[in-house]
């Protein structure tokens, strides 16, 4: 692993002024009555180093700048090792500014967009950066709104619109939960593959279909150019936790994606917990992942959001009365509510609180049956801030399990 290096690089400071600048300003105010073909011919005749497409492609646009014919490029980009793209941090003049004065609105080079390809080179920020330095014709493919802020905004819109925070948390949990210290497994989005392995585990039912469908448009926009699927799943969960009232969990980046189901874990043998088992089972699952009893209770507090779906898990119902609120209600319910055994239509034993309709599984009730677990439950019932702090610590450990070389910035 090579430590990430970063630098904002100014490429080709502008040396000339755009001769159409005042005319472009007039057209911006008064409108441009020329047809696209006429406009394109005029621009290309006046500026032989520029080719302007009349309409940009959805999500990206193409730019051709001929640095060999004179003029400076006039772009500032951010170079970070490990990235697949070059974020545009400033448009400073030269050919880039001329392009913007004449291009259609949806084909203007903008801060916040990112260069995805330079002269056919893609996926390697360093190689693309080297291409930009050449005094020759540069064919760029630029993605719109490709920053961390845009990504978070898109995730927030999705979560608020679809109320899908809990399943995104579950997606990240099951992706990362496959890991065991010394026995492989890591958050690598192997659930994308449903021919074998993690994508076929009964414990993860609904995730390769429902959760990934919800993330589909966001994935299409940002993966793999900005990030991996595994990084997206981790970040989506953390944004969801925050939006539901939970802690603002830090996310680091650099998780590589599985290329096939064989890059994941074949069988769920002691990797993920079963809801119908108790104290010994919880310790057998979590201790090999590096979690102590306190962390087991903290992570179990994630059941403060979400609910069981009979068609996926065989269990049915929410754990708390507000399944979209991330707080310490789960622990309060464990200590205060009385639950009655019932069997679901799938034949699974669970416990239900008659008045509220909320449920607990055997693995939940184990937290108040074991003295060591119960002590932590009582602490979290009295101190929500303590629970959120402990949850954050344990959750980050889970999301980064068996990962190397993660970086703070996307």
LOLO-168875 format. One record per residue (C-alpha): residue number from 1; residue in one letter; x, y, z. Coordinates in pm, 1 decimal, padded with zeros to 6 digits. Layout:
! LOLO-168875
> seq | type | c1 | c2 | c3
> NUM | a | X | Y | Z
...
END
This chain:
! LOLO-168875
> seq | type | c1 | c2 | c3
> 1 | x | 00000.0 | 00000.0 | 00000.0
> 2 | x | 00130.2 | 00343.2 | -00097.7
> 3 | x | 00002.4 | 00628.6 | 00120.7
> 4 | x | -00239.0 | 00850.3 | -00072.5
> 5 | x | -00089.9 | 01162.2 | -00219.9
> 6 | x | -00298.3 | 01460.1 | -00315.5
> 7 | x | -00250.1 | 01782.7 | -00497.9
> 8 | x | -00458.0 | 02037.5 | -00680.7
> 9 | x | -00279.4 | 02085.3 | -01010.9
> 10 | x | -00317.3 | 02393.0 | -01232.5
> 11 | x | -00294.7 | 02295.0 | -01596.1
> 12 | x | -00205.0 | 02550.6 | -01864.1
> 13 | x | -00283.7 | 02891.8 | -01715.6
> 14 | x | -00478.4 | 03108.7 | -01962.3
> 15 | x | -00268.9 | 03337.1 | -02182.9
> 16 | x | -00535.6 | 03463.1 | -02419.0
> 17 | x | -00877.9 | 03622.3 | -02390.7
> 18 | x | -01189.9 | 03479.3 | -02550.6
> 19 | x | -01275.6 | 03702.5 | -02854.4
> 20 | x | -01642.2 | 03603.5 | -02823.6
> 21 | x | -01669.7 | 03685.1 | -02452.8
> 22 | x | -01887.3 | 03998.0 | -02479.7
> 23 | x | -02104.0 | 03840.1 | -02752.6
> 24 | x | -02151.4 | 03529.9 | -02539.7
> 25 | x | -02260.0 | 03748.6 | -02250.5
> 26 | x | -02508.9 | 03926.2 | -02477.6
> 27 | x | -02653.1 | 03593.6 | -02592.6
> 28 | x | -02677.6 | 03470.6 | -02232.8
> 29 | x | -02897.3 | 03770.7 | -02154.2
> 30 | x | -03090.4 | 03813.3 | -02480.5
> 31 | x | -03095.4 | 03455.6 | -02605.4
> 32 | x | -02936.5 | 03286.7 | -02904.6
> 33 | x | -03162.6 | 03250.9 | -03207.8
> 34 | x | -02915.8 | 03047.4 | -03413.4
> 35 | x | -03000.3 | 02683.5 | -03480.5
> 36 | x | -02765.1 | 02430.8 | -03315.4
> 37 | x | -02596.5 | 02334.0 | -03643.0
> 38 | x | -02532.8 | 02698.1 | -03738.6
> 39 | x | -02404.6 | 02774.7 | -03392.3
> 40 | x | -02175.2 | 02472.3 | -03392.4
> 41 | x | -02029.4 | 02561.3 | -03736.5
> 42 | x | -01961.4 | 02919.4 | -03626.0
> 43 | x | -01789.8 | 02814.4 | -03306.9
> 44 | x | -01573.3 | 02551.4 | -03470.9
> 45 | x | -01473.9 | 02787.7 | -03757.0
> 46 | x | -01373.7 | 03063.3 | -03514.9
> 47 | x | -01202.2 | 02827.4 | -03272.2
> 48 | x | -01031.9 | 02539.6 | -03452.9
> 49 | x | -00914.2 | 02395.0 | -03123.4
> 50 | x | -01268.6 | 02338.5 | -02999.1
> 51 | x | -01545.1 | 02098.9 | -03101.7
> 52 | x | -01880.9 | 02172.5 | -02940.0
> 53 | x | -02155.4 | 01906.9 | -02935.4
> 54 | x | -02498.9 | 02070.2 | -02957.6
> 55 | x | -02649.7 | 01845.3 | -02688.8
> 56 | x | -02473.9 | 01656.5 | -02411.7
> 57 | x | -02536.8 | 01291.7 | -02334.3
> 58 | x | -02737.8 | 01211.0 | -02025.5
> 59 | x | -02510.4 | 01213.7 | -01722.4
> 60 | x | -02198.0 | 01304.1 | -01916.6
> 61 | x | -02077.0 | 01520.1 | -02201.4
> 62 | x | -01792.2 | 01509.9 | -02449.6
> 63 | x | -01537.8 | 01784.1 | -02506.7
> 64 | x | -01263.2 | 01808.3 | -02769.5
> 65 | x | -00991.8 | 02067.7 | -02707.8
> 66 | x | -00698.8 | 02096.5 | -02943.6
> 67 | x | -00410.8 | 02220.3 | -02730.7
> 68 | x | -00175.2 | 02160.8 | -03025.8
> 69 | x | -00326.5 | 02457.1 | -03211.5
> 70 | x | -00245.5 | 02705.4 | -02940.7
> 71 | x | -00406.0 | 02828.3 | -02625.4
> 72 | x | -00392.0 | 02701.8 | -02272.1
> 73 | x | -00631.3 | 02443.7 | -02132.7
> 74 | x | -00734.7 | 02646.0 | -01826.5
> 75 | x | -00855.1 | 02369.4 | -01595.4
> 76 | x | -00766.7 | 02292.2 | -01236.7
> 77 | x | -00819.4 | 01932.6 | -01127.7
> 78 | x | -00775.3 | 01744.4 | -00802.4
> 79 | x | -00546.2 | 01441.8 | -00818.2
> 80 | x | -00580.5 | 01173.8 | -00549.9
> 81 | x | -00415.5 | 00834.5 | -00574.0
> 82 | x | -00671.1 | 00557.0 | -00591.1
> 83 | x | -00935.8 | 00761.5 | -00770.2
> 84 | x | -01074.9 | 00670.0 | -01109.7
> 85 | x | -01155.9 | 01027.6 | -01209.4
> 86 | x | -01030.1 | 01386.0 | -01198.3
> 87 | x | -01266.4 | 01628.7 | -01020.9
> 88 | x | -01270.7 | 01976.3 | -01173.5
> 89 | x | -01198.0 | 02229.3 | -00899.1
> 90 | x | -01170.5 | 02543.4 | -01114.5
> 91 | x | -01215.3 | 02667.5 | -01469.5
> 92 | x | -00946.4 | 02932.2 | -01501.6
> 93 | x | -00951.1 | 03047.0 | -01861.6
> 94 | x | -00797.7 | 02942.1 | -02192.1
> 95 | x | -00969.7 | 02678.7 | -02406.8
> 96 | x | -01191.7 | 02568.5 | -02117.4
> 97 | x | -01332.9 | 02916.6 | -02065.0
> 98 | x | -01382.6 | 02965.0 | -02438.2
> 99 | x | -01570.0 | 02635.8 | -02448.4
> 100 | x | -01796.4 | 02748.7 | -02164.6
> 101 | x | -01875.1 | 03078.6 | -02333.4
> 102 | x | -02000.8 | 02898.9 | -02641.8
> 103 | x | -02120.3 | 02554.2 | -02537.3
> 104 | x | -02478.2 | 02452.6 | -02466.5
> 105 | x | -02575.1 | 02484.2 | -02101.8
> 106 | x | -02562.5 | 02110.0 | -02043.8
> 107 | x | -02215.9 | 02082.0 | -02201.1
> 108 | x | -02030.2 | 02348.5 | -02001.0
> 109 | x | -01726.7 | 02251.2 | -01797.2
> 110 | x | -01818.8 | 02317.3 | -01435.2
> 111 | x | -01668.0 | 02293.9 | -01090.9
> 112 | x | -01809.0 | 01978.2 | -00936.0
> 113 | x | -01801.2 | 01784.1 | -01262.1
> 114 | x | -01527.8 | 01526.9 | -01309.6
> 115 | x | -01318.7 | 01410.2 | -01602.8
> 116 | x | -01393.2 | 01041.6 | -01657.1
> 117 | x | -01184.1 | 00980.2 | -01967.1
> 118 | x | -00898.4 | 01148.1 | -02156.2
> 119 | x | -00804.8 | 01025.0 | -02503.7
> 120 | x | -00950.7 | 00681.6 | -02434.9
> 121 | x | -00778.5 | 00641.9 | -02097.1
> 122 | x | -01023.8 | 00572.6 | -01815.5
> 123 | x | -01014.9 | 00446.9 | -01459.0
> 124 | x | -00666.4 | 00576.7 | -01371.9
> 125 | x | -00652.6 | 00935.5 | -01246.7
> 126 | x | -00272.8 | 00956.8 | -01275.5
> 127 | x | -00270.3 | 00838.3 | -01638.0
> 128 | x | -00550.2 | 01077.9 | -01731.3
> 129 | x | -00366.8 | 01362.6 | -01560.4
> 130 | x | -00057.6 | 01288.2 | -01768.2
> 131 | x | -00267.2 | 01299.7 | -02085.8
> 132 | x | -00402.3 | 01642.0 | -01993.0
> 133 | x | -00049.0 | 01780.7 | -01990.0
> 134 | x | 00010.7 | 01693.9 | -02354.1
> 135 | x | -00000.9 | 01963.5 | -02622.2
> 136 | x | -00227.7 | 01769.0 | -02853.6
> 137 | x | -00593.7 | 01710.9 | -02926.4
> 138 | x | -00767.7 | 01612.4 | -02603.9
> 139 | x | -01088.5 | 01411.6 | -02615.1
> 140 | x | -01260.6 | 01434.4 | -02276.9
> 141 | x | -01562.9 | 01258.4 | -02133.5
> 142 | x | -01687.6 | 01457.7 | -01835.3
> 143 | x | -01941.4 | 01341.1 | -01577.5
> 144 | x | -02185.6 | 01587.8 | -01428.4
> 145 | x | -02207.6 | 01653.1 | -01054.7
> 146 | x | -01952.5 | 01388.0 | -00954.9
> 147 | x | -01848.8 | 01504.0 | -00608.3
> 148 | x | -01893.1 | 01363.9 | -00259.4
> 149 | x | -02146.4 | 01637.8 | -00186.5
> 150 | x | -02352.7 | 01545.0 | -00492.1
> 151 | x | -02337.4 | 01178.2 | -00396.0
> 152 | x | -02455.7 | 01243.0 | -00040.5
> 153 | x | -02735.8 | 01465.6 | -00169.6
> 154 | x | -02850.8 | 01188.8 | -00404.7
> 155 | x | -02844.8 | 00934.5 | -00121.2
> 156 | x | -03035.4 | 01167.4 | 00108.7
> 157 | x | -03303.0 | 01222.9 | -00156.3
> 158 | x | -03337.8 | 00848.2 | -00208.9
> 159 | x | -03364.0 | 00769.5 | 00161.4
> 160 | x | -03614.1 | 01045.7 | 00232.2
> 161 | x | -03829.3 | 00961.0 | -00070.1
> 162 | x | -03832.9 | 00584.1 | -00026.2
> 163 | x | -03799.4 | 00562.3 | 00356.0
> 164 | x | -03542.1 | 00292.4 | 00286.3
> 165 | x | -03285.0 | 00370.5 | 00554.6
> 166 | x | -03318.0 | 00040.2 | 00744.0
> 167 | x | -03259.7 | -00187.1 | 00446.0
> 168 | x | -02950.7 | 00013.0 | 00345.7
> 169 | x | -02813.2 | -00036.6 | 00697.5
> 170 | x | -02887.2 | -00408.5 | 00667.1
> 171 | x | -02715.5 | -00420.3 | 00326.5
> 172 | x | -02392.3 | -00280.1 | 00468.5
> 173 | x | -02416.0 | -00499.0 | 00778.6
> 174 | x | -02450.5 | -00822.1 | 00579.9
> 175 | x | -02180.3 | -00719.6 | 00333.0
> 176 | x | -01933.5 | -00651.7 | 00613.0
> 177 | x | -02062.9 | -00922.2 | 00847.0
> 178 | x | -01924.0 | -01200.0 | 00630.5
> 179 | x | -01578.0 | -01125.8 | 00766.7
> 180 | x | -01401.7 | -01315.8 | 01043.4
> 181 | x | -01058.0 | -01240.6 | 01179.7
> 182 | x | -00808.9 | -01476.2 | 01019.2
> 183 | x | -01076.8 | -01653.7 | 00815.8
> 184 | x | -01134.5 | -01412.6 | 00530.2
> 185 | x | -01436.8 | -01219.3 | 00423.1
> 186 | x | -01464.7 | -00844.2 | 00390.2
> 187 | x | -01708.2 | -00577.7 | 00270.8
> 188 | x | -01667.3 | -00622.9 | -00105.8
> 189 | x | -02025.7 | -00618.6 | -00241.7
> 190 | x | -02015.1 | -00989.1 | -00329.2
> 191 | x | -02392.7 | -01001.7 | -00284.8
> 192 | x | -02422.8 | -00851.7 | -00634.3
> 193 | x | -02368.7 | -01204.2 | -00765.0
> 194 | x | -02651.8 | -01450.2 | -00709.3
> 195 | x | -02513.1 | -01760.5 | -00878.4
> 196 | x | -02344.3 | -01871.5 | -00555.6
> 197 | x | -02200.1 | -01743.6 | -00228.5
> 198 | x | -02317.7 | -01446.1 | -00026.5
> 199 | x | -02586.6 | -01340.5 | -00273.4
> 200 | x | -02765.0 | -01672.6 | -00217.0
> 201 | x | -02757.7 | -01682.4 | 00163.6
> 202 | x | -03103.0 | -01708.1 | 00320.5
> 203 | x | -02990.3 | -01461.7 | 00587.6
> 204 | x | -02951.9 | -01195.0 | 00319.3
> 205 | x | -03285.9 | -01251.1 | 00145.4
> 206 | x | -03413.9 | -00931.9 | -00015.8
> 207 | x | -03079.8 | -00755.6 | -00025.7
> 208 | x | -02963.1 | -00856.6 | -00376.3
> 209 | x | -03307.4 | -00766.7 | -00510.0
> 210 | x | -03484.0 | -00496.9 | -00308.9
> 211 | x | -03184.6 | -00307.2 | -00167.6
> 212 | x | -02980.6 | -00308.9 | -00487.9
> 213 | x | -03281.1 | -00201.4 | -00692.0
> 214 | x | -03326.8 | 00097.4 | -00461.8
> 215 | x | -02962.1 | 00194.1 | -00509.4
> 216 | x | -02971.1 | 00127.5 | -00883.3
> 217 | x | -02973.1 | 00483.2 | -01017.6
> 218 | x | -02715.4 | 00605.0 | -00765.4
> 219 | x | -02490.8 | 00309.5 | -00847.8
> 220 | x | -02526.5 | 00373.9 | -01218.8
> 221 | x | -02412.9 | 00733.9 | -01175.5
> 222 | x | -02120.3 | 00691.9 | -00936.5
> 223 | x | -01988.7 | 00334.3 | -00969.5
> 224 | x | -01714.2 | 00263.8 | -01068.2
> 225 | x | -01593.8 | 00611.1 | -01168.1
> 226 | x | -01624.2 | 00774.3 | -00825.7
> 227 | x | -01630.1 | 00473.6 | -00594.8
> 228 | x | -01677.7 | 00099.7 | -00561.1
> 229 | x | -02009.3 | -00067.5 | -00484.6
> 230 | x | -01874.3 | -00171.5 | -00145.4
> 231 | x | -01788.8 | 00189.4 | -00058.5
> 232 | x | -02130.6 | 00302.8 | -00178.8
> 233 | x | -02307.4 | 00047.9 | 00040.6
> 234 | x | -02107.8 | 00158.8 | 00344.5
> 235 | x | -02171.0 | 00528.3 | 00282.2
> 236 | x | -02540.5 | 00475.6 | 00205.6
> 237 | x | -02584.6 | 00302.1 | 00540.6
> 238 | x | -02408.4 | 00579.9 | 00726.6
> 239 | x | -02611.1 | 00851.1 | 00556.0
> 240 | x | -02925.8 | 00654.9 | 00644.5
> 241 | x | -02822.4 | 00622.8 | 01009.2
> 242 | x | -02768.2 | 00997.9 | 01032.1
> 243 | x | -03095.6 | 01084.7 | 00860.7
> 244 | x | -03285.2 | 00856.1 | 01098.6
> 245 | x | -03149.3 | 01045.1 | 01398.9
> 246 | x | -02844.3 | 00832.2 | 01469.3
> 247 | x | -02476.6 | 00923.7 | 01488.1
> 248 | x | -02283.9 | 01081.5 | 01201.1
> 249 | x | -02064.6 | 00779.2 | 01133.7
> 250 | x | -01737.7 | 00853.8 | 00949.6
> 251 | x | -01684.4 | 00664.1 | 00625.0
> 252 | x | -01348.1 | 00576.4 | 00477.1
> 253 | x | -01301.0 | 00463.4 | 00119.0
> 254 | x | -01103.8 | 00218.8 | -00088.1
> 255 | x | -01289.9 | -00112.9 | -00051.5
> 256 | x | -01236.8 | -00316.2 | -00370.2
> 257 | x | -01538.2 | -00483.2 | -00529.0
> 258 | x | -01567.3 | -00857.3 | -00573.2
> 259 | x | -01537.2 | -00951.7 | -00940.5
> 260 | x | -01744.4 | -01268.3 | -00900.4
> 261 | x | -01923.0 | -01470.6 | -00633.9
> 262 | x | -01600.6 | -01665.7 | -00579.7
> 263 | x | -01442.6 | -01352.9 | -00430.9
> 264 | x | -01692.6 | -01372.3 | -00145.3
> 265 | x | -01760.7 | -01637.9 | 00117.4
> 266 | x | -01924.8 | -01955.9 | -00008.9
> 267 | x | -02128.2 | -02061.8 | 00293.8
> 268 | x | -02284.7 | -01880.6 | 00587.7
> 269 | x | -02134.6 | -02108.5 | 00848.8
> 270 | x | -02104.2 | -01898.3 | 01160.5
> 271 | x | -02074.7 | -01570.7 | 00968.9
> 272 | x | -02411.9 | -01402.9 | 01033.9
> 273 | x | -02632.1 | -01446.8 | 01343.9
> 274 | x | -02961.8 | -01636.0 | 01347.5
> 275 | x | -03260.4 | -01468.8 | 01509.1
> 276 | x | -03382.5 | -01789.0 | 01671.6
> 277 | x | -03068.0 | -01851.2 | 01876.3
> 278 | x | -02946.2 | -01715.5 | 02209.9
> 279 | x | -02650.3 | -01600.2 | 02415.6
> 280 | x | -02389.6 | -01861.0 | 02320.9
> 281 | x | -02467.5 | -01818.6 | 01952.9
> 282 | x | -02420.0 | -01441.3 | 01966.4
> 283 | x | -02078.3 | -01476.3 | 02123.4
> 284 | x | -01980.8 | -01751.1 | 01878.8
> 285 | x | -02068.5 | -01522.8 | 01587.4
> 286 | x | -01928.3 | -01190.5 | 01707.2
> 287 | x | -01619.6 | -01273.4 | 01913.6
> 288 | x | -01429.2 | -01412.2 | 01608.5
> 289 | x | -01497.1 | -01081.1 | 01434.2
> 290 | x | -01316.4 | -00895.5 | 01710.9
> 291 | x | -01621.9 | -00777.5 | 01909.8
> 292 | x | -01652.6 | -00801.2 | 02287.1
> 293 | x | -01981.6 | -00831.2 | 02477.1
> 294 | x | -02031.9 | -00455.6 | 02490.2
> 295 | x | -01993.1 | -00423.6 | 02113.3
> 296 | x | -02238.0 | -00711.5 | 02060.2
> 297 | x | -02503.9 | -00522.2 | 02254.9
> 298 | x | -02424.5 | -00195.9 | 02076.7
> 299 | x | -02453.8 | -00352.1 | 01731.6
> 300 | x | -02776.3 | -00527.0 | 01832.9
> 301 | x | -02910.6 | -00177.4 | 01895.2
> 302 | x | -02930.0 | -00139.7 | 01520.0
> 303 | x | -03264.8 | -00318.3 | 01556.1
> 304 | x | -03400.4 | 00012.8 | 01680.7
> 305 | x | -03474.8 | 00070.5 | 01310.2
> 306 | x | -03629.6 | -00155.9 | 01051.7
> 307 | x | -03863.9 | -00450.4 | 01071.8
> 308 | x | -03880.0 | -00817.4 | 00980.0
> 309 | x | -04050.9 | -00920.6 | 00657.5
> 310 | x | -04214.8 | -01262.5 | 00659.2
> 311 | x | -04125.9 | -01330.7 | 00296.3
> 312 | x | -03756.0 | -01264.7 | 00358.9
> 313 | x | -03661.7 | -01379.0 | 00707.8
> 314 | x | -03966.6 | -01578.7 | 00814.9
> 315 | x | -04016.7 | -01332.6 | 01101.5
> 316 | x | -04275.6 | -01057.4 | 01096.9
> 317 | x | -04296.8 | -00711.2 | 01251.8
> 318 | x | -04100.3 | -00406.1 | 01372.4
> 319 | x | -03877.1 | -00407.3 | 01678.1
> 320 | x | -03978.2 | -00058.0 | 01789.5
> 321 | x | -04281.3 | 00162.0 | 01747.8
> 322 | x | -04099.7 | 00403.2 | 01516.9
> 323 | x | -03894.7 | 00183.5 | 01287.2
> 324 | x | -03739.1 | 00487.3 | 01114.8
> 325 | x | -03602.9 | 00653.0 | 01430.7
> 326 | x | -03248.4 | 00563.9 | 01535.2
> 327 | x | -03239.5 | 00599.8 | 01914.7
> 328 | x | -03226.0 | 00385.2 | 02229.0
> 329 | x | -03593.8 | 00276.3 | 02215.8
> 330 | x | -03487.9 | -00081.8 | 02143.4
> 331 | x | -03312.4 | -00110.9 | 02479.4
> 332 | x | -03597.6 | 00055.3 | 02667.7
> 333 | x | -03843.0 | -00188.8 | 02513.5
> 334 | x | -03627.5 | -00485.2 | 02612.0
> 335 | x | -03646.7 | -00381.7 | 02977.8
> 336 | x | -04003.1 | -00249.2 | 02996.7
> 337 | x | -04224.9 | -00445.3 | 02759.0
> 338 | x | -04358.5 | -00796.0 | 02810.2
> 339 | x | -04359.1 | -01026.2 | 02509.0
> 340 | x | -04570.7 | -01330.2 | 02429.6
> 341 | x | -04439.5 | -01622.6 | 02226.4
> 342 | x | -04593.8 | -01675.9 | 01884.6
> 343 | x | -04519.7 | -01874.9 | 01573.0
> 344 | x | -04518.9 | -01701.2 | 01235.5
> 345 | x | -04687.3 | -01846.0 | 00929.2
> 346 | x | -04341.0 | -01961.1 | 00822.2
> 347 | x | -04306.6 | -02163.9 | 01141.3
> 348 | x | -04055.7 | -01935.0 | 01315.4
> 349 | x | -04080.5 | -01862.8 | 01686.9
> 350 | x | -04079.8 | -01494.2 | 01782.8
> 351 | x | -04219.6 | -01280.3 | 02064.7
> 352 | x | -04473.6 | -00998.9 | 02030.2
> 353 | x | -04583.7 | -00712.1 | 02252.2
> 354 | x | -04962.0 | -00724.3 | 02233.3
> 355 | x | -05042.1 | -00356.4 | 02276.2
> 356 | x | -04789.4 | -00207.8 | 02031.5
> 357 | x | -04744.3 | -00497.7 | 01791.7
> 358 | x | -04366.4 | -00475.3 | 01815.8
> 359 | x | -04156.8 | -00789.8 | 01828.3
> 360 | x | -03837.7 | -00932.6 | 01966.0
> 361 | x | -03649.2 | -01239.2 | 01848.9
> 362 | x | -03475.6 | -01490.4 | 02072.0
> 363 | x | -03142.7 | -01328.6 | 01985.4
> 364 | x | -03280.4 | -00993.2 | 02107.3
> 365 | x | -03416.5 | -01127.0 | 02436.6
> 366 | x | -03081.5 | -01293.2 | 02499.8
> 367 | x | -02948.2 | -00945.7 | 02575.9
> 368 | x | -03155.4 | -00924.3 | 02895.5
> 369 | x | -03117.2 | -01289.8 | 02994.2
> 370 | x | -02737.5 | -01281.1 | 03021.6
> 371 | x | -02607.5 | -01070.4 | 03316.1
> 372 | x | -02312.5 | -00922.8 | 03122.5
> 373 | x | -02529.8 | -00826.5 | 02827.2
> 374 | x | -02809.6 | -00695.2 | 03050.4
> 375 | x | -02573.3 | -00459.8 | 03231.7
> 376 | x | -02491.1 | -00286.9 | 02901.6
> 377 | x | -02859.6 | -00276.9 | 02800.7
> 378 | x | -02935.7 | -00094.1 | 03125.8
> 379 | x | -02657.2 | 00157.5 | 03058.1
> 380 | x | -02786.8 | 00231.5 | 02709.7
> 381 | x | -03142.8 | 00267.1 | 02837.8
> 382 | x | -03029.6 | 00547.1 | 03066.5
> 383 | x | -02774.1 | 00709.1 | 02834.7
> 384 | x | -02857.8 | 00736.4 | 02466.0
> 385 | x | -02540.4 | 00932.3 | 02389.9
> 386 | x | -02332.9 | 00644.3 | 02529.3
> 387 | x | -02516.5 | 00397.5 | 02307.5
> 388 | x | -02463.3 | 00610.3 | 01996.3
> 389 | x | -02093.0 | 00651.0 | 02072.8
> 390 | x | -02042.7 | 00278.2 | 02131.7
> 391 | x | -02247.7 | 00190.6 | 01826.2
> 392 | x | -02033.8 | 00417.6 | 01608.4
> 393 | x | -01713.8 | 00253.9 | 01730.1
> 394 | x | -01843.8 | -00099.6 | 01674.9
> 395 | x | -02006.3 | -00016.6 | 01339.1
> 396 | x | -01688.9 | 00137.1 | 01197.6
> 397 | x | -01496.1 | -00171.4 | 01307.4
> 398 | x | -01750.5 | -00386.3 | 01124.0
> 399 | x | -01753.7 | -00176.7 | 00805.9
> 400 | x | -01374.0 | -00177.7 | 00786.2
> 401 | x | -01320.0 | -00540.0 | 00883.8
> 402 | x | -01031.9 | -00708.9 | 00700.0
> 403 | x | -00984.4 | -00397.6 | 00483.1
> 404 | x | -00646.6 | -00240.1 | 00413.4
> 405 | x | -00538.3 | 00095.8 | 00277.8
> 406 | x | -00864.6 | 00280.3 | 00336.6
> 407 | x | -00848.6 | 00656.6 | 00291.2
> 408 | x | -01041.1 | 00940.7 | 00453.4
> 409 | x | -01135.9 | 01114.3 | 00129.6
> 410 | x | -01332.9 | 00985.2 | -00163.4
END
